[in-house]
Amino acid sequence: MLVKRGIKPEELPVAEDIKKIERPVAGDEKKIEKDTNKLPKTKE
């Protein structure tokens, strides 16, 4: 199906390694959690 559309998998650009992408995202998530003000707990 890809060949019919003119796409050859061996000619596609190399994607970034998933681990390289996960590290900065995890760091950003931790920073956001730290910088975000916590909501006060409410009693029900």
Phi, psi and omega in degrees: 000318179296318181297323178299329180269001178084017180255122178249115184307324181289348179256000179288148178294151180288130178279155178293148178296135183301325180294324179295329181277323183294323184300306180295327179295316179297319178296319178296320179297317179296320180295318179296316179299320182291319184280342182279135176289137179281143177283143178292145178284138180252146177269136181265000000 
